[in-house]
C-alpha cells in the first residue's frame, strides 16, 4: 500500500498525519494528502540536474553588467508592468481568478511576439481546437504560433528542446505532472518541482517563460509561497466580473518596478490597453456634489487620479465606520484626528468612504483627500470643480509630504484640474500653468482653505 503524507499548501511543510494546524507555519486547515516519495526518488531527477551548468567564481567588480535587452510583447500595458517587455531567460508567474482573461491576454501576446521570434503555447487545460477557436474569435492570425496540448513535464521539456522557442507559455502549472513524482497534479510537491524544472530549463536555454497559476478562494496563488520565490516576476490579474476593466499588478519584479499596474478593457476582440486609466476611477458628475474629492495616487511609477467619495449620515448610538478600497482602521484614526485638531466631530454619525472604480489604495497620501471628502459630506457643500488633494495626515494633525509630488501635480494639470490642496513640502518652486496650489502644514489649515473656496 502506498504511503501518504500531508503537505501544507502554505509553506510546504509535511506531517505524517492530518492536523488542523500546520506544525511548521501554524496555518489552519492547509494540510493536503498526497503520496509520499520513496527514498532515493530525488536521484531519478539527475538527468534534469545536468541542465544546470556550473559557473566559475568571479569578482563582482569584474562582472560585465550590460543593460538588459527587452522585447515588447505588443501589449503596451503588459510591457509597462513587466518593466518594458520580456527578458531572455526570465520566468513570469501570472495568477488570477478563473475566466478573468489570463489565457486571452497571453494568447494575444504570443501572437504578437510570433512575428519576431519563435513561440510555443503549451496548454494543459484546453485542447488545441479550443485554443484555435479563441484565436479566431479574437481575430488573431496565429500563422507562426506553435501549440502543444500536453501536461506531462518530460514531454513538455522535450518539445521545448526540439522547438527551441524564445518565448513559451505554460497554461497552467497546476495541470503539469511528472513521471518522476507520484504526487497528483496540483499537489504542493508536484507544482513546486515542475516549476523548478521549467525555471532551470528557462535559465539554461534562454527561453523566456510564462507560468499561469491558479488562485485560492482567498485570492492568493495556489501552492506554496516558494513558487513565487523561484520565479523572476509575479503578476496578479485583478478585476470584477461585473466590470469590463482588468488590472494586472506586479508584486515582484527582478527586472522592473513592483506595484506597477497595467489597465485593460475586455472587449469582443480581447483585452485592449487603457491609455488613460484615470478616466475609469473618476465619476462623471454634471455638477460637483458634496462628499467627493479627487486624489492623485501612485500605482508603481504611474500617477492615477481616483475619486474618493464619503457619505456622513446620522448613525445613532452605535455609528458605523465602513470603507471600500481603503484601510478601515486608518479611517477610524483619521476621524479622531479630524475631531481633535480641526474640531469636526463625527462621533454620532455613520461614515462611509469609497474609492471609485474598485481600486485599492494603500498609500497614506490618500489621508487628506479622505478627510476633505468627509468634511464636505458633513457640511453638505461640494468642493469646487477641478479640485484635488493629496497628503499624509499624522496623529498630531500635521500634513506630511507625499513622494513624487511634482509628478502628481503635473498629471492633474494635464487632465484639466485647476485647484489643489497639498502639503507645503510638495509645493513646486515654479508655478504650474493653469493650476492654483494651496500649500498647508496642518489639517485645520486645509479645512479653512476649503471653507474659503466653497
C-alpha positions as CSV (number, residue, x, y, z in Angstrom):
1,X,0.0,0.0,0.0
2,X,1.3,3.4,-0.9
3,X,2.4,5.6,1.9
4,X,0.7,9.0,2.2
5,X,1.9,12.3,3.7
6,X,0.1,15.5,4.5
7,X,1.7,18.6,3.0
8,X,1.0,22.3,3.9
9,X,-0.1,24.3,0.9
10,X,1.2,27.5,2.5
11,X,4.8,26.6,3.5
12,X,5.3,23.1,2.0
13,X,5.9,21.5,5.4
14,X,4.9,17.8,5.9
15,X,3.2,15.8,8.6
16,X,2.7,12.0,8.7
17,X,-1.0,12.5,9.8
18,X,-3.7,15.1,9.2
19,X,-3.7,18.1,11.7
20,X,-5.9,21.1,11.8
21,X,-2.9,23.3,12.3
22,X,0.3,23.1,10.3
23,X,3.2,22.3,12.7
24,X,5.7,24.2,10.6
25,X,4.0,27.6,9.9
26,X,0.9,27.5,12.2
27,X,-1.7,28.0,9.4
28,X,-5.1,26.3,9.9
29,X,-6.7,23.8,7.5
30,X,-3.9,23.9,5.0
31,X,-2.7,20.2,5.1
32,X,-3.5,18.2,1.9
33,X,-3.0,14.5,1.5
34,X,-0.5,13.3,-1.1
35,X,1.6,10.2,-1.9
36,X,5.0,10.2,-0.1
37,X,8.0,10.0,-2.3
38,X,10.1,6.8,-1.8
39,X,13.6,7.1,-0.6
40,X,16.1,7.9,-3.4
41,X,13.4,9.5,-5.6
42,X,15.5,12.6,-5.9
43,X,18.3,10.7,-7.7
44,X,15.9,9.9,-10.6
45,X,16.0,13.6,-11.5
46,X,19.7,13.5,-12.2
47,X,19.2,14.0,-15.9
48,X,17.5,17.3,-15.2
49,X,20.3,18.4,-12.8
50,X,22.7,18.1,-15.7
51,X,20.9,21.0,-17.4
52,X,22.4,23.4,-14.8
53,X,25.8,24.4,-15.9
54,X,28.3,25.3,-13.2
55,X,29.7,28.8,-13.3
56,X,33.2,29.9,-12.1
57,X,33.5,32.2,-9.1
58,X,34.1,35.8,-10.2
59,X,34.8,39.1,-8.6
60,X,31.7,41.4,-8.5
61,X,33.5,44.4,-9.9
62,X,34.8,42.4,-12.9
63,X,31.4,41.0,-13.9
64,X,30.2,42.7,-17.1
65,X,26.8,44.4,-16.4
66,X,25.2,45.3,-19.7
67,X,21.7,46.7,-20.0
68,X,19.0,44.0,-20.1
69,X,17.6,43.6,-23.6
70,X,13.8,43.7,-23.6
71,X,11.4,42.6,-26.3
72,X,8.0,44.3,-26.4
73,X,5.0,42.0,-26.3
74,X,2.7,44.1,-28.4
75,X,0.6,44.9,-25.4
76,X,1.8,48.3,-24.1
77,X,0.1,47.9,-20.7
78,X,1.6,44.5,-20.2
79,X,5.1,45.8,-21.1
80,X,4.6,48.6,-18.5
81,X,4.1,46.0,-15.8
82,X,6.9,43.8,-16.9
83,X,9.3,46.8,-17.0
84,X,9.5,47.3,-20.7
85,X,9.0,43.9,-22.2
86,X,10.1,40.3,-21.8
87,X,13.7,39.4,-20.9
88,X,15.6,36.5,-22.2
89,X,15.6,33.6,-19.8
90,X,13.1,35.3,-17.4
91,X,10.3,33.3,-15.8
92,X,7.0,35.1,-15.1
93,X,4.2,33.7,-12.9
94,X,0.8,35.2,-13.5
95,X,-2.3,34.3,-11.4
96,X,-5.9,35.4,-11.3
97,X,-9.5,34.2,-10.9
98,X,-10.9,31.7,-13.4
99,X,-12.2,33.4,-16.6
100,X,-10.7,36.8,-15.8
101,X,-8.6,36.9,-19.0
102,X,-5.2,35.3,-18.3
103,X,-5.2,33.0,-21.3
104,X,-6.7,35.6,-23.6
105,X,-4.0,38.2,-22.8
106,X,-1.2,35.6,-23.2
107,X,-2.6,34.4,-26.5
108,X,-2.6,37.9,-27.8
109,X,1.0,38.4,-26.6
110,X,2.1,35.1,-28.1
111,X,0.5,36.0,-31.5
112,X,2.2,39.5,-31.5
113,X,5.6,38.0,-30.5
114,X,5.5,35.3,-33.1
115,X,6.2,37.9,-35.8
116,X,9.7,38.4,-34.4
117,X,10.7,35.2,-32.6
118,X,9.8,31.5,-32.2
119,X,7.0,31.0,-29.7
120,X,5.3,28.0,-28.1
121,X,2.0,27.8,-26.3
122,X,1.6,24.8,-24.0
123,X,-2.0,24.2,-22.9
124,X,-2.9,21.7,-20.2
125,X,-6.5,22.8,-19.5
126,X,-7.8,23.2,-23.1
127,X,-7.4,21.3,-26.4
128,X,-5.7,22.7,-29.4
129,X,-9.1,23.1,-31.0
130,X,-10.3,25.3,-28.2
131,X,-7.2,27.5,-28.4
132,X,-7.8,27.8,-32.2
133,X,-11.4,28.8,-31.6
134,X,-10.4,31.5,-29.2
135,X,-7.8,32.7,-31.6
136,X,-10.4,33.0,-34.4
137,X,-12.8,34.9,-32.1
138,X,-10.1,37.4,-31.1
139,X,-9.2,37.9,-34.8
140,X,-5.6,36.6,-34.4
141,X,-3.7,35.2,-37.3
142,X,-1.7,32.5,-35.5
143,X,0.2,31.6,-38.6
144,X,3.5,31.3,-36.6
145,X,2.2,30.3,-33.2
146,X,3.1,26.7,-32.2
147,X,0.7,25.0,-29.9
148,X,1.2,21.9,-27.7
149,X,-1.6,20.3,-25.7
150,X,0.3,18.3,-23.1
151,X,0.5,18.0,-19.3
152,X,3.5,15.6,-18.9
153,X,6.6,17.5,-17.8
154,X,9.1,15.3,-19.7
155,X,7.2,15.7,-23.0
156,X,6.9,19.4,-22.5
157,X,10.7,19.7,-21.9
158,X,11.4,17.5,-24.9
159,X,9.1,19.7,-27.1
160,X,10.8,22.9,-25.9
161,X,14.2,21.3,-26.7
162,X,13.0,20.4,-30.1
163,X,11.2,23.6,-31.0
164,X,13.7,25.9,-29.3
165,X,11.3,28.8,-28.7
166,X,12.4,32.2,-27.5
167,X,9.1,32.6,-25.6
168,X,6.9,29.9,-24.1
169,X,3.6,29.9,-22.1
170,X,2.7,27.1,-19.7
171,X,-1.1,27.2,-19.1
172,X,-1.2,26.2,-16.4
173,X,1.5,24.9,-14.0
174,X,-1.1,23.2,-11.8
175,X,-2.0,20.7,-14.5
176,X,1.5,19.6,-15.2
177,X,2.7,16.3,-13.8
178,X,6.0,14.3,-13.9
179,X,6.7,10.6,-14.2
180,X,9.5,11.1,-11.7
181,X,7.0,12.1,-9.0
182,X,4.0,10.0,-7.9
183,X,2.1,13.0,-6.5
184,X,-1.2,14.1,-8.1
185,X,-1.3,17.1,-10.5
186,X,-1.8,20.3,-8.5
187,X,-0.3,19.0,-5.3
188,X,2.2,21.2,-3.4
189,X,5.3,18.9,-4.1
190,X,4.5,18.5,-7.8
191,X,3.8,22.1,-8.5
192,X,7.0,23.2,-6.8
193,X,9.1,20.6,-8.5
194,X,7.7,21.2,-12.0
195,X,8.1,24.9,-11.6
196,X,11.7,24.4,-10.5
197,X,12.4,22.2,-13.5
198,X,10.9,24.6,-16.0
199,X,12.7,27.6,-14.4
200,X,16.0,25.7,-14.6
201,X,15.3,25.0,-18.3
202,X,14.5,28.6,-19.0
203,X,17.7,29.8,-17.4
204,X,19.9,27.4,-19.3
205,X,18.2,27.7,-22.7
206,X,17.5,31.5,-22.6
207,X,13.8,30.9,-23.3
208,X,11.5,33.5,-21.6
209,X,8.7,31.5,-19.9
210,X,5.3,32.4,-18.5
211,X,3.7,30.1,-16.0
212,X,-0.1,30.5,-15.4
213,X,-1.1,29.8,-11.8
214,X,-4.5,29.2,-10.2
215,X,-5.6,31.2,-7.2
216,X,-7.2,30.1,-3.9
217,X,-10.5,31.3,-2.6
218,X,-8.6,33.9,-0.5
219,X,-7.1,35.3,-3.8
220,X,-3.5,34.1,-3.2
221,X,-1.6,32.0,-5.8
222,X,-2.3,28.3,-5.2
223,X,0.7,26.2,-4.0
224,X,3.5,27.1,-1.6
225,X,4.9,30.6,-1.5
226,X,8.2,29.1,-2.7
227,X,6.6,29.2,-6.1
228,X,6.8,33.0,-6.0
229,X,10.4,32.9,-4.8
230,X,11.8,30.8,-7.6
231,X,10.4,32.9,-10.5
232,X,11.6,36.4,-11.6
233,X,8.3,38.2,-11.8
234,X,4.9,37.6,-10.2
235,X,1.8,39.2,-11.7
236,X,-1.7,39.2,-10.4
237,X,-4.7,39.6,-12.6
238,X,-7.4,41.6,-10.8
239,X,-10.8,42.7,-11.7
240,X,-14.6,42.4,-11.1
241,X,-16.6,40.1,-13.2
242,X,-19.3,42.8,-13.3
243,X,-16.8,45.3,-14.9
244,X,-15.1,45.2,-18.2
245,X,-11.9,46.6,-16.8
246,X,-9.0,44.4,-15.6
247,X,-5.8,45.3,-13.7
248,X,-2.5,43.5,-14.0
249,X,-0.4,44.2,-10.9
250,X,3.3,43.3,-10.4
251,X,4.1,42.3,-6.8
252,X,7.6,41.0,-7.6
253,X,9.8,42.0,-10.5
254,X,13.6,41.5,-10.7
255,X,13.7,43.5,-14.0
256,X,11.4,46.4,-13.1
257,X,9.3,48.3,-10.6
258,X,7.0,46.5,-8.2
259,X,3.4,47.5,-7.6
260,X,3.3,48.7,-11.2
261,X,-0.2,48.2,-12.8
262,X,-1.5,47.8,-16.3
263,X,-5.1,48.6,-17.1
264,X,-7.1,46.7,-19.7
265,X,-10.6,46.7,-21.0
266,X,-12.3,43.4,-22.0
267,X,-13.8,43.7,-25.5
268,X,-15.2,41.3,-28.0
269,X,-11.7,41.3,-29.6
270,X,-9.9,40.5,-26.4
271,X,-8.1,42.8,-23.9
272,X,-7.2,46.3,-25.0
273,X,-4.9,48.6,-23.1
274,X,-6.4,51.7,-21.5
275,X,-4.2,54.7,-22.2
276,X,-5.9,57.0,-19.7
277,X,-6.8,54.8,-16.7
278,X,-7.7,57.9,-14.6
279,X,-11.0,58.1,-16.5
280,X,-12.1,54.8,-15.0
281,X,-11.7,56.0,-11.5
282,X,-13.4,59.4,-11.9
283,X,-17.2,59.7,-11.7
284,X,-18.9,61.8,-14.3
285,X,-20.9,64.3,-12.3
286,X,-22.7,67.0,-14.2
287,X,-22.1,69.4,-11.2
288,X,-19.8,69.0,-8.2
289,X,-21.5,67.0,-5.4
290,X,-20.9,67.0,-1.6
291,X,-18.6,64.3,-0.2
292,X,-16.4,63.9,-3.3
293,X,-12.7,64.7,-3.6
294,X,-10.3,63.7,-6.3
295,X,-7.0,62.1,-5.1
296,X,-3.8,61.8,-7.2
297,X,-2.3,58.4,-6.1
298,X,0.7,56.5,-7.3
299,X,0.5,52.9,-8.7
300,X,4.1,51.9,-9.2
301,X,5.5,54.7,-11.4
302,X,2.2,55.9,-12.8
303,X,0.2,58.7,-11.2
304,X,-3.6,58.0,-11.2
305,X,-6.5,60.2,-10.4
306,X,-9.1,58.5,-8.2
307,X,-12.3,59.9,-6.9
308,X,-12.8,59.4,-3.1
309,X,-16.4,59.5,-2.1
310,X,-17.7,60.0,1.5
311,X,-21.2,59.8,3.0
312,X,-21.8,61.0,6.5
313,X,-25.2,60.3,7.9
314,X,-26.8,60.2,11.4
315,X,-25.9,56.8,13.0
316,X,-27.4,56.9,16.4
317,X,-25.7,55.4,19.5
318,X,-23.5,52.9,17.5
319,X,-22.2,54.7,14.4
320,X,-20.6,52.6,11.7
321,X,-17.3,53.1,10.0
322,X,-17.1,51.4,6.6
323,X,-14.5,51.9,3.9
324,X,-14.2,50.2,0.4
325,X,-10.8,50.4,-1.2
326,X,-9.2,52.0,1.9
327,X,-8.0,50.7,5.2
328,X,-10.8,50.8,7.8
329,X,-8.5,51.2,10.8
330,X,-6.9,54.2,9.2
331,X,-10.3,55.7,8.6
332,X,-11.1,55.5,12.3
333,X,-7.7,57.1,13.1
334,X,-8.4,60.0,10.6
335,X,-11.8,60.7,12.1
336,X,-10.1,61.1,15.5
337,X,-7.6,63.5,14.1
338,X,-10.4,65.5,12.4
339,X,-12.2,65.8,15.7
340,X,-9.2,66.6,17.8
341,X,-7.3,69.1,15.6
342,X,-10.0,70.5,13.3
343,X,-13.0,70.5,15.6
344,X,-15.1,68.5,13.2
345,X,-17.0,65.8,15.1
346,X,-18.5,62.6,13.6
347,X,-18.9,60.6,16.8
348,X,-22.6,60.2,16.3
349,X,-22.5,59.8,12.5
350,X,-22.2,56.8,10.2
351,X,-19.2,57.4,7.9
352,X,-18.9,55.5,4.6
353,X,-15.9,56.0,2.4
354,X,-15.4,54.5,-1.1
355,X,-12.7,54.6,-3.8
356,X,-14.5,54.8,-7.1
357,X,-13.8,52.1,-9.7
358,X,-12.9,49.3,-7.4
359,X,-9.3,50.4,-7.0
360,X,-7.5,49.6,-3.7
361,X,-5.5,52.5,-2.2
362,X,-2.8,51.5,0.4
363,X,-0.6,54.6,0.4
364,X,-1.1,57.1,3.3
365,X,-1.1,60.0,0.8
366,X,-4.9,59.5,0.5
367,X,-5.5,60.8,4.0
368,X,-6.0,64.5,3.1
369,X,-8.5,63.7,0.3
370,X,-10.4,61.3,2.6
371,X,-10.8,64.0,5.3
372,X,-11.8,66.7,2.9
373,X,-14.4,64.4,1.3
374,X,-15.8,63.6,4.8
375,X,-15.9,67.3,5.8
376,X,-17.7,68.2,2.5
377,X,-20.4,65.5,3.1
378,X,-20.9,66.6,6.7
379,X,-21.3,70.3,5.7
380,X,-23.3,69.4,2.5
381,X,-21.2,71.6,0.4
382,X,-19.3,70.3,-2.7
383,X,-15.7,71.1,-3.4
384,X,-15.1,73.4,-6.4
385,X,-14.9,71.9,-9.9
386,X,-11.3,70.9,-10.8
387,X,-10.3,70.4,-7.2
388,X,-7.9,67.7,-6.0
389,X,-5.8,66.9,-2.9
390,X,-3.2,64.6,-1.6
391,X,-1.0,64.3,1.5
392,X,-0.5,62.1,4.6
393,X,-2.0,63.3,7.9
394,X,-0.3,62.5,11.2
395,X,-1.8,62.0,14.6
396,X,-0.6,65.4,15.6
397,X,-2.6,67.0,12.8
398,X,0.3,67.8,10.6
399,X,0.1,67.2,6.8
400,X,3.2,65.3,5.7
401,X,4.5,65.3,2.1
402,X,3.8,62.6,-0.4
403,X,6.5,61.0,-2.6
404,X,6.9,62.4,-6.1
405,X,4.6,65.3,-5.6
406,X,5.7,67.1,-8.7
407,X,4.6,64.2,-11.0
408,X,1.2,64.1,-9.2
409,X,0.7,67.8,-9.8
410,X,1.7,67.7,-13.4
411,X,-0.6,64.7,-14.1
412,X,-3.6,66.5,-12.6
413,X,-2.8,69.7,-14.5
414,X,-2.5,67.7,-17.7
415,X,-6.1,66.4,-17.2
416,X,-7.5,69.8,-16.6
417,X,-7.6,70.2,-12.8
418,X,-7.1,73.7,-11.6
419,X,-7.2,73.8,-7.8
420,X,-5.1,71.8,-5.3
421,X,-4.5,71.5,-1.6
422,X,-1.2,69.8,-1.0
423,X,1.4,69.5,1.8
424,X,3.7,72.5,2.0
425,X,6.8,70.4,1.2
426,X,5.2,69.3,-2.1
427,X,4.6,72.9,-3.3
428,X,6.5,73.4,-6.6
429,X,9.2,76.1,-6.8
430,X,7.9,77.1,-10.2
431,X,4.3,77.8,-10.9
432,X,2.4,75.2,-13.0
433,X,0.4,76.7,-15.7
434,X,-3.4,76.7,-15.0
435,X,-3.0,75.3,-11.5
436,X,-3.7,77.1,-8.3
437,X,-1.9,75.4,-5.4
438,X,-2.7,75.9,-1.7
439,X,0.1,74.6,0.4
440,X,-0.8,73.6,4.0
441,X,1.1,72.3,7.0
442,X,-1.8,71.2,9.2
443,X,-5.2,69.7,8.8
444,X,-7.0,72.8,10.3
445,X,-5.4,74.9,7.6
446,X,-6.6,72.6,4.9
447,X,-10.2,72.8,6.3
448,X,-10.0,76.6,6.4
449,X,-8.8,76.7,2.8
450,X,-11.6,74.5,1.6
451,X,-14.2,76.6,3.5
452,X,-12.9,79.7,1.8
453,X,-13.2,78.0,-1.6
454,X,-16.8,76.8,-1.0
